Amino acid sequence: MSDSRPILIYDAQCRLCVFSKKIIAQWDTKCHIRFLHFQDQEAQRLVADFASASAAGSGFARPVAGCGGIASEASRPQHQMDAMWLVDANGFVSSGVDAFRGMLPSLPMGQVVELIFKLPGFSVFAKRIYRIIAKNRIRWFGKHHCMQK
């Protein structure tokens, strides 16, 4: 990766995902985060690296070819677009709520928002809600047909 900014990978065919990306891009007033949609060729190469690293291991964090980071079980091919992904500047990969939390240090007032996640039980609650919304996002919010970065 020649650009050292964290990369947020999202589903450009999901209305909720595109809307969320727009909100995050507006919040990112200093352009610290780079955005790629899953349908982009560069994102597909990164995702293929995550998936192959995930399939090779036992479920623990492990290096990802091409970016020196880690992949999680959520990066298996059948789960690739179930959540937004963040590849941080060091090449480490996170998804869903963890990806959101990983972006916070790059965003204005993100450290303040991070305090909410320190409340007892909030992270577990947020992950459950995220999984429910992610599973139903197309049914509830529809498809987005105009793909753009």
MIPA-59159 format. One line per 4 residues: their letters; for each residue x, y, z of N, C-alpha, C. Coordinates in pm, whole numbers, plus 50000, padded with zeros to 5 digits. Layout:
<rs>
A	X/Y/Z/X/Y/Z/X/Y/Z; ... $
</rs>
This chain:
<rs>
MSDS	50085/49882/50000/50000/50000/50000/50089/50124/50000; 50084/50204/49896/50167/50323/49888/50107/50436/49973; 49979/50441/49987/49910/50541/50067/49898/50484/50208; 49954/50551/50307/49959/50495/50442/49834/50524/50526 $
RPIL	49735/50591/50468/49612/50618/50543/49535/50488/50566; 49461/50480/50676/49372/50364/50694/49272/50359/50579; 49233/50237/50541/49137/50218/50432/49009/50160/50488; 48898/50227/50464/48767/50173/50499/48709/50108/50374 $
IYDA	48677/49979/50383/48618/49906/50271/48471/49883/50305; 48383/49924/50214/48238/49917/50238/48169/49862/50113; 48044/49825/50128/47965/49770/50018/47892/49883/49945; 47934/49914/49823/47874/50025/49747/47737/49990/49691 $
QCRL	47693/49866/49708/47559/49829/49662/47456/49833/49775; 47499/49872/49892/47412/49879/50010/47386/50026/50043; 47258/50064/50042/47222/50204/50072/47274/50248/50209; 47256/50165/50309/47301/50200/50444/47453/50216/50447 $
CVFS	47524/50129/50378/47670/50135/50376/47719/50263/50308; 47657/50298/50196/47695/50419/50124/47664/50542/50209; 47548/50542/50273/47512/50653/50362/47612/50664/50477; 47648/50552/50539/47744/50551/50650/47880/50603/50604 $
KKII	47922/50560/50484/48049/50608/50428/48045/50759/50412; 47934/50813/50362/47923/50958/50343/47933/51032/50476; 47869/50980/50578/47875/51043/50711/48018/51042/50764; 48085/50929/50751/48223/50918/50798/48314/51011/50718 $
AQWD	48294/51019/50586/48375/51108/50502/48355/51254/50542; 48232/51293/50576/48208/51430/50621/48273/51455/50757; 48271/51354/50844/48332/51365/50976/48484/51374/50962; 48540/51307/50864/48685/51302/50840/48729/51428/50766 $
TKCH	48724/51540/50834/48749/51670/50771/48892/51686/50720; 48986/51607/50770/49125/51618/50726/49166/51505/50633; 49069/51429/50587/49092/51319/50490/49198/51220/50538; 49187/51178/50662/49280/51080/50719/49245/50938/50677 $
IRFL	49124/50916/50629/49078/50781/50594/49057/50775/50442; 49100/50666/50385/49079/50639/50243/48961/50543/50231; 48877/50563/50131/48757/50481/50113/48767/50398/49986; 48736/50270/49998/48725/50181/49883/48598/50101/49902 $
HFQD	48526/50075/49792/48411/49987/49805/48454/49845/49766; 48384/49746/49819/48417/49606/49792/48423/49576/49643; 48348/49649/49564/48341/49622/49421/48462/49678/49345; 48544/49758/49410/48665/49815/49350/48772/49706/49336 $
QEAQ	48849/49710/49227/48951/49606/49203/49056/49602/49313; 49099/49718/49362/49199/49720/49470/49143/49656/49596; 49018/49687/49628/48954/49627/49745/48943/49476/49727; 48908/49432/49606/48895/49289/49581/49029/49217/49601 $
RLVA	49140/49282/49562/49272/49222/49586/49300/49212/49735; 49271/49319/49809/49292/49316/49954/49206/49208/50020; 49079/49202/49981/48986/49105/50037/49032/48963/50006; 49083/48940/49886/49134/48807/49851/49251/48770/49942 $
DFAS	49337/48867/49973/49448/48842/50066/49395/48807/50204; 49292/48880/50250/49235/48853/50382/49176/48714/50387; 49100/48681/50282/49031/48552/50278/49130/48437/50274; 49238/48450/50195/49334/48340/50187/49409/48325/50318 $
ASAA	49441/48435/50385/49508/48427/50514/49417/48366/50618; 49288/48399/50612/49192/48345/50708/49173/48195/50688; 49164/48153/50562/49142/48012/50533/49263/47928/50573; 49380/47989/50574/49503/47915/50604/49522/47891/50753 $
GSGF	49450/47964/50838/49477/47959/50981/49368/47894/51061; 49381/47908/51191/49290/47840/51283/49190/47934/51348; 49182/48058/51304/49088/48150/51365/49157/48257/51446; 49288/48245/51464/49362/48347/51537/49411/48453/51440 $
ARPV	49447/48569/51493/49500/48675/51408/49628/48625/51343; 49644/48656/51215/49764/48613/51144/49796/48712/51032; 49920/48709/50982/49960/48804/50878/49877/48788/50751; 49858/48898/50683/49787/48899/50555/49889/48929/50447 $
AGCG	49894/48847/50343/49985/48869/50232/49957/49004/50169; 50059/49075/50133/50041/49199/50059/50026/49323/50144; 49990/49308/50273/49980/49430/50354/50034/49411/50494; 50084/49293/50526/50151/49273/50654/50059/49281/50774 $
GIAS	49929/49270/50756/49836/49284/50868/49782/49152/50915; 49663/49154/50974/49600/49033/51022/49463/49018/50960; 49412/48897/50962/49277/48870/50914/49202/48799/51025; 49073/48815/51028/48991/48748/51127/48902/48647/51057 $
EASR	48833/48565/51135/48741/48469/51075/48630/48540/50998; 48602/48665/51032/48499/48739/50959/48541/48766/50815; 48668/48741/50783/48714/48769/50648/48699/48649/50554; 48636/48542/50598/48610/48430/50507/48526/48480/50391 $
PQHQ	48543/48421/50273/48473/48473/50155/48323/48491/50173; 48255/48401/50243/48110/48414/50256/48071/48533/50345; 48167/48588/50419/48137/48699/50510/48199/48830/50462; 48255/48833/50344/48332/48949/50301/48255/49079/50305 $
MDAM	48129/49079/50265/48056/49205/50262/47956/49217/50375; 47968/49132/50477/47876/49139/50590/47901/49260/50679; 48016/49324/50664/48051/49436/50749/48152/49524/50678; 48161/49649/50723/48269/49733/50672/48399/49682/50733 $
WLVD	48508/49702/50660/48639/49659/50706/48730/49781/50712; 48824/49777/50804/48925/49881/50812/49062/49815/50807; 49144/49862/50715/49284/49821/50709/49361/49942/50760; 49423/49929/50878/49489/50046/50936/49625/50070/50869 $
ANGF	49692/50176/50910/49819/50215/50848/49926/50108/50861; 49913/50019/50960/50009/49910/50979/49966/49782/50907; 49852/49786/50837/49805/49670/50764/49720/49575/50846; 49680/49615/50965/49595/49530/51046/49449/49550/51008 $
VSSG	49374/49442/51010/49238/49441/50960/49139/49425/51075; 49032/49504/51070/48922/49487/51165/48792/49503/51087; 48683/49457/51145/48555/49467/51075/48444/49507/51171; 48334/49556/51112/48217/49592/51191/48245/49700/51293 $
VDAF	48199/49678/51414/48217/49774/51524/48366/49797/51550; 48445/49692/51540/48590/49707/51561/48652/49799/51455; 48602/49792/51332/48649/49884/51227/48611/50028/51262; 48488/50047/51309/48445/50181/51350/48536/50233/51461 $
RGML	48561/50150/51559/48649/50191/51670/48790/50219/51620; 48835/50143/51521/48968/50165/51466/48982/50297/51392; 48871/50349/51341/48873/50478/51272/48874/50596/51368; 48822/50576/51487/48802/50689/51578/48926/50774/51603 $
PSLP	49044/50715/51622/49161/50801/51644/49191/50895/51527; 49146/50862/51408/49171/50943/51289/49068/51054/51270; 48962/51051/51348/48851/51144/51328/48847/51251/51437; 48806/51373/51401/48792/51478/51501/48695/51434/51612 $
MGQV	48734/51451/51733/48656/51415/51852/48634/51263/51863; 48706/51186/51782/48693/51041/51787/48731/50983/51921; 48829/51043/51987/48871/50994/52119/48760/51012/52222; 48679/51115/52204/48565/51137/52294/48460/51028/52271 $
VELI	48433/50998/52144/48335/50894/52110/48384/50758/52163; 48515/50736/52158/48573/50610/52208/48540/50588/52356; 48520/50694/52431/48486/50680/52573/48356/50603/52593; 48263/50616/52499/48135/50544/52509/48160/50393/52510 $
FKLP	48259/50348/52432/48290/50205/52424/48353/50151/52552; 48395/50240/52639/48452/50198/52767/48346/50171/52873; 48221/50209/52843/48112/50181/52935/48092/50029/52943; 48067/49978/53062/48050/49833/53076/47939/49778/52985 $
GFSV	47974/49678/52907/47877/49611/52822/47847/49679/52690; 47894/49802/52670/47857/49875/52548/47913/49808/52423; 48037/49762/52426/48097/49699/52307/48020/49574/52268; 47984/49493/52366/47908/49370/52337/47773/49406/52277 $
FAKR	47706/49504/52335/47576/49550/52284/47591/49603/52141; 47691/49687/52118/47712/49747/51986/47738/49639/51880; 47816/49538/51915/47846/49429/51820/47721/49348/51787; 47637/49324/51886/47511/49251/51860/47421/49330/51767 $
IYRI	47404/49457/51796/47320/49543/51713/47376/49552/51571; 47507/49567/51560/47571/49575/51428/47543/49449/51348; 47558/49332/51410/47534/49205/51339/47391/49196/51289; 47295/49237/51371/47154/49233/51329/47131/49326/51211 $
IAKN	47182/49448/51221/47163/49545/51112/47237/49497/50987; 47359/49450/51001/47436/49404/50885/47366/49289/50813; 47311/49199/50890/47243/49083/50832/47119/49125/50751; 47054/49233/50792/46928/49275/50732/46939/49405/50651 $
RIRW	47058/49455/50631/47076/49588/50573/47013/49604/50435; 47026/49505/50349/46968/49516/50214/46816/49509/50221; 46766/49418/50302/46620/49403/50314/46557/49528/50374; 46621/49587/50477/46564/49702/50545/46587/49834/50470 $
FGKH	46706/49849/50407/46742/49978/50349/46752/49976/50197; 46754/49858/50137/46757/49845/49992/46897/49850/49934; 46901/49829/49802/47028/49831/49729/47054/49969/49674; 47179/50003/49664/47223/50127/49603/47278/50090/49466 $
HCMQ	47226/50151/49361/47262/50108/49225/47367/50194/49159; 47402/50305/49218/47503/50395/49160/47629/50383/49242; 47727/50304/49194/47850/50286/49270/47944/50402/49244; 47996/50459/49354/48092/50566/49345/48183/50560/49464 $
K	48300/50620/49455/48395/50621/49566/48360/50728/49664 $
</rs>
